[in-house]
Structure formats: structure tokens, C-alpha cells
């Protein structure tokens, strides 16, 4: 027992020395303490800094009181708290006291498996109120972290050093404001403890305190010996303090409590694991991003056509780290900003804002109505600049007021500002929005913002024109309770609090079409967005990131992208973008819905950080297109990307994937998973290796979630893919070279994709018949666009390369050239038949555009449909083509049209006798060129009758003569046509005789 007692005395020697120094100093300065107690009157309740966060902008106000007392373990997730005064500790002992107290508290939390925070510079009785914010001046903040880390290694067992370093989080310094909300040089020092179940498992943690004893010199020795004794402790949380279960005791069974605690460690560890799982599961899905969009635009969902013409901002003290996330204020171009930060002009929000937009700084007194309203507005420059109203002094030598004096000193003048702005002859009635931007937590019922809200509510007759933005739940809860107590109003549905300011900023900026064309945005969940900074995107150099607003504002040529795709080129994001516009190019394959449903199941059922989706496909069946379409369909709910180079270093790829996952979240858990597409990996082992590297990176980053954070969409070719089933972290998806019945039906409704799909092996002719039949229901040969379609069907049915110049179609349809503003699409003027035609580039003619049928098979089917349903024969259409002068008056591409018409009349196989002309006849503008054409054509002799003439003779033999006569009139003096006509007439006479 004596040895045990001696060990404990050695264990606590450092702390006792610190405490004794504090006691002596406190006794010597008892009178000063009483004076300090009188001057440091306790303030109002406040909440501690958010647990395990470092980038929040919360600050304490001097003398406010924590609304949480020192405590022990509760539900293991809610942190327990311990307060240390620290203000009277001599400087030479502060670091010793800090490290000893943190290690004792940290070990107690780790053994008790509870989260916890220890606070330094928080007062306690008898000199202060329990939990009173005191603050302490810290000259070297880095010294605390540098002292803590080696102290942890010294005090914990070697096998537990790494675990202790991870559980005891970095030191945090929280700023302390003066009572008038100006900055001070004081702060509160805090350390969080997180005994994660994956780190602590079922281990127990002893700590050791090294003390030195000096021994007397031996008789025959000249040196003095020193021995180092190690005392062992086992700390646990015991109410509001930490107890050592190995400390000396008068109990008959001194080790009984210790042994009992150790025996129950397995159960305690299991409770901790269950608590973590429950906490992670309480991440309900909500739509505050959508709510923000609805509120800020008044329901129009766009700033370009917002219901609100003007915005008024009410804000309090902002932190410098928030400025980069408040760029939306410039976008909103507020009429007035009511700023309650007395240092706003020095280094606050006004100082930052005026660097980007002109402002006119005013005191509230300048809004007092002393003359005509219009004169006051002109003097304030309300129509030219944002009026920045400093509502708590800080300019023109006006001193700021303490919070409890503000209403008396400045309340009346601010009320005058509000009354002025709410006049119907100042701001448009019901067409302006008042936004309360809470950059700091409002925690007191006499806070100026509470009074300001009440005044606006009275002036506007309710909260319909009021909207509140907080960046955390604690700030919202405090604000909501204060407003309900002051005004009797529940403002929950008029507040945003689950989005960070970065997410609010990105979401509001994305509502402007100008920004969507110039800025790239990533999804953040709940309908919110965040800016993807260019330097961040460049750092993700192994990934091609797909943004929410991909392709918006681009000027890529739709036809070029479409033609490249039809000719077997790789699909691009532009193909998907164009498919969502009026003219659809692609359809949504059934497998996309299957993948989407599978992803939802995985999110609800699996816990692995990275899940593999294997998309095995037959070559040429559209596997890559399907994978990219899947990413496109998920781009507003996932952060999507494609691996650029399969030979990239996989460790670097994993780092960048996790960087994309955690972008802007900082200490928060990511709300939006990453979907990474990898294509044509030749080795599944590399895929599994990448999956494992991402898992390890998430673990290292301490990203814990109840659902997967990264989906690897692995697109691999396979000649004979087989379904091998789904494992815990791998899902197999098979895509074969065939279309489902449902996809066949989809194609019948979205035929602009047929030209591509006609290459598919199992595409049935019946579906083309159904599409054409449904499309041509309203065909009327007396209508211009119907006539043009009939001509195109005839040309493309007998000459696949035939087309009509866009300019010719425009003139024929009375569609004038494209206006300077707006569009004049030829395809739109085809109306219900527009899905059967497409625009293309004329081969060999730079910049020349032409119109043709999407595919010869559709052209052939259209001819059959016109004859059977509408009684329009091939002879009728041919005569229309030959006798309509408008087709031949257009000079743009006239040579090509003459060539195509002659080709369908006379056939492909021509014998040249002495002609320098092949089948590429140049535009015939000059008369002499036309005469040369006639003489050249006269030398050409057909080897056989063309298919068109044969079909007309077979279907309507009585009309062949009229067709040939019209052809000869169109090509006067043409020997070949004349010969064909003579042959036909001779044959007809022989048959008749």
C-alpha cells in the first residue's frame, strides 16, 4: 500500500505543482479576484464550439456562460465536457498543465468510449460562474500542438501510441469577442477526443507518469545515482471529472472496480460501435438546396427571371474565412446591407464586398426622413450603389454599443432605416426579399438582429418576404428559438441551415445563366451546388470531371458531334446534352434504370466505402455509351468522373477520387458519392487494386459512413459475358447485342436515334413501319413541308448520298435566313416530320449544309406508306420533283441536285465515251457551264433502265411516259433521256399492237 501511495504521489506531482502555484497566486490576489468577479459579470448562455470541427467560424463572447455543465458519458456520441480556468496558471507551468490535463482527460474518454472536449480558459466556482468564458492570451499557438504530440507518446504504452494520437484530435483555438462584438486577443483552447470503435476496438489504455528519484552517493562512489520510476494510471470518466481506478484506496478490495471495468470492456466497445452506426444512420435526406432555389427566386427557379426585383441583406459579424463563400452577395446586387459588425469597414464583410462592387457607406441616421423621399434616395445613391448601413457604429467616429445597450443607443435609427426601405414608393411592393445572413450565431434575446427581424416582420406584415440563411444547425436552433420567443413565429420553413455557405454560394450563383456558361458546378446534395475551382480541377489531372452544368454555354456544332457518333466515333457529353434539347439524338437504355435502382439498393444496404459495378458488354453494343449515359443521368446527384488514362498511377488516382469526394466538406461527412467510370481495363486485378486503394484512402481520411462513398463503374468488353452474381462489394451488369421490347417501343417514339440503331442486328422492320405510319398520319401533299419531305424520301430511297441544300429548303418553306437574334431551324419547319430528317455537311463543300432523310431504310418505308395510305405514287413525287421550278432556281448546291436527279432517272452504271465529267458536276451558275453539261450528258449512254423508272413502270405503267417527258423537259436535248423515252414508246406500241 505504501508503494502504491508513493506512485500516486509521483504521478500527480506535476499537476499538484501547477495547482499549488495557482492556489498561492489566488490567495495572494484574493482582493483582485473579488474585483475581477465584480467587473466580469456573467453574460448570457452560449453553446460550445461544434464538436470535432475546425473550420467553423463560431466565436465566444467574453463572460458568456456555456449552457452545458461538466459531465460524464451519456450516449457515447454526445461529447462530455471538462473545464479548466487556466487564467491564473503561471506561464512557465501552462504547457505542463495543458499536456497533463489533456492526456488524463483523453485516456478517460478512450477507456469510457465516449466523445469529449476539454476546454481551457473556461471559469469555475468560486471566483467565476461555472462554464464562464474567460479567454487567455496565447502568443505561440503552434507550441501547444508541438508539446502535446510527444507528451502522448511518452505517456501511453508503445502499442497504443498510434491509437492515442488518432483519438486525441489537434488543438483548437476559439476566438473571444468583447461584449460590444469587437475582436480581442484572447481565445479558448480546446481539444476533442474521439475514441472511434475501429481504432479502440476492445483495448484498454493505461498511462504512465515518469518521475525521477535521487539516491545518496555510495561510500566508494563519487557520482550521484538517479532512478526513473514509472507509475501507471487507468483513467475513466466519473461524472464531471476523470478518476484513476488504480489510485490508492481504503477499500478492502482495491482492484475490484478496476477489474470490473476491464471485464465489461467488450460490452462497452460494442455499445460504442452501435452508437456510431445509429449516429451515421440518422442522415435523413432533405431538399434544402431546392428550398433555397425556390425561396431566393420567388418560385421562378432562375435569377434571370426572379420574382424579386430587389434584395436587402441583414447580417452580423463575419469571419474572414467566410468571405470566399459569400460571392453570391455581389450576384444579388443588394439595394441595402444592414451590417451589425462594428469592424465591418476595417476588415469585415463591407471591406471585402467593396473590392468587387461599389458601395455607399451610411449610418442609420442618414435614412431619417427630413424631406422628399426621392431626394433622400438620391442622396443615398440607392439606385446606383449598394447602401452599406453600419448599424453598430465603427465609422465616422461612432462608437459601437454593447449588446445590452444597443437598443437604447441605436435601435430607433435602425428602425427608421427599415421603415424607409419598406415604403411602397422606395422598394417595389411584394417584389423585394429581406435575407438574414447569420454569419455568427445569435444566442441572446436582446441581440440587435432579433429586434431587427421583429421590425421587418411588423413593417412587411409577416414573413413572406423574409428568408434566413445559417450554415449550421446550432445557429439555426438558437435563432429559431429566439424569434419564436420574441415574435411568436415559427420560422423553420423560412430558413436554410443544412447547407454550408460554400454550398449556398454555388447554388445561388448557378441560378444565373451567365454563371452557368462561365463557371463549372459540382453537386452537393439536397439540390445544392458548389463552384469547382479551376485550380482544383487542374489538380485532378487523372480525371475528367463531369459537372452539373456540363456543356451549358458551349458552341459546339450539334451536327458534327452527331455525325461523328453515327460514323462510329466515341460518344461525347455533347451527344447527351443535345439529346436533352428539343431534338433528341439518344434514348435512355433500360440498363440505366437498372443501374440506378441497383445503386439505390447498395446505398441502403452496403457499408463498404468503395463498391464496384462491373458493366460487361459485347463489343459494339454500346457499352461505353451506356456507362457515360449513366454518369450523365446521375451528374446532379453524384460527383461523376472518367479515368483519363488507364496507365496512370493508381495510388494517385485514389488520392484524386477522395479529393473530389471531400471537396468543400472539410470536417463534414460527404453528402454526395463519387461515381468513377473506368473503361477498357485489360486486367481485373488492377480494378480490384484501385478499389482497395480508395478504401484505404477513405479510412485514412477518417471518412466514415453507413453507405458507400465511391462507385467504380467498370466498363469492360467481353465476347461472351456471363452473369456471376453480386458480392458484398461487387455488382455484375451484362449488356448484350440486342434490344428489349421496351427499347423497341422507345425507338418508335424517338426516331432521331434510328440512324445509329439501324446497325443493330435484332432491329425488326416492323418497328420502322410503325414509326413511319405514326409519323405520316397527318401528311398532306398540298402543304409545302409535306411536298419537301416527299421529294427527300424519293431522292434518298434511290440515291443514299442525295440531299437538298438548307438554303433551298428555307426558300421553299418561306423560311428567311437565320435572324440576328433567335433561330430559324429548317428542321423545326418540317414540324411533325422533323424526326425523319437531319442536317448534314455536304461532302467536299466547306461550310455547306444540306437536309436529308435520317436513313435510306426510312426513306423507302416512307414511299410505301405514302402510296398505300395516302395514294401518293412514286410517279407523282417524281413529277413534282421535275416540274417544280423552285428546286432549280436556288444557286447553292444546284450542281449537286442536278446530279442527284439525273442519277435517280438514269441509273448508277453509266458508260463514258469521251466525257471529262464523272459524277461530280460543279455548281452551274454561268450559262456556258450549263451548255457544257448538256453536251457532255449527251455523250453518256445508260446500260439499263434505272430502278426508279422500273418501279414506276411496275406500279403505275401508265405514268412512265409523263415522267420521261417531264425529265426531257428538265434536261432538254439530253440524248440518254430521249433514247429512253423513245425505247419506252416503241415498246408500248408493240404491246398495244
Secondary structure, DSSP 8 states (H G I E B T S, - for coil): -HHHHHHHHHHTHHHHHHHHHHHHHHHHTHHHHHHHHHHS----EE----TT-SS----EETT-EESS-----SSSSS-EEEEE--SSS-HHHHHHHHHHHHHHHHHHHHHHT--EEEEESEE-TTTS-TTEE--EE-S-HHHHHHHHHHHHHHHB-GGGHHHHHHHEEEEEEEEEE-TTS-EEEEEEEEEEE---HHHHTT----EEEEEEEE----TT--S--EEEEEEEE-EEEETTEEEETTS---SSSTTHHHHHHHHTHHHHHHHHHHHHHHHHH------HHHHHHHHHHTTSS-GGG-S-SEEEEEE----GGGGGG-THHHHHT-SEEEE--TTHHHHSHHHHHTTTS-EEEEEGGGGS--S-HHHHHHHHTTTTSEEEEETT--STT-----TTTHHHHHHHHHHHHHHHHTSTTTS-TT-EEEEEE-SS----TT-HHHHHHHHHHHHHTSSTTEEEE-SSHHHHHHHHHHHHHHH----GGGEE-SS-HHHHHHHHHTTSHHHHHH--EEEEETTEEEE--HHHHHH-TTEEEE-TTTTTT----HHHHHHHHHTT----HHHHHHHTSSS------HHHHHHHHHHHHHHHH---SEEEEEEEE-TTSSHHHHHHHHHHHTTTTSEEEEES-TTS-HHHHHHHHHHHHHTTTTTS--SS-EEEEEE--S-HHHHHHHHHHHHHHHHHTT---SS-SEEEEEEEE-TT-------SSEEEEEE-S---HHHHHHHHH-GGGHHHHTTSTT--HHHHHHHHHHHTTT--TTSHHHHHHHHHHHHHHH-TT--EEHHHHHHHTT--S--SSS---HHHHTGGGGGGEEEEE-TT-TT-EEEEES-HHHHHHHHHHHHHHH---HHHHHHHHHH-THHHH--TTHHHHHHHHHHHHH-S-EE-SS-S--S------SHHHHHHHHHHHHT-EESS--HHHHHHHHH-GGGHHHHHHHHHHHTTT-HHHHHHHHHHHHHHHHHH-
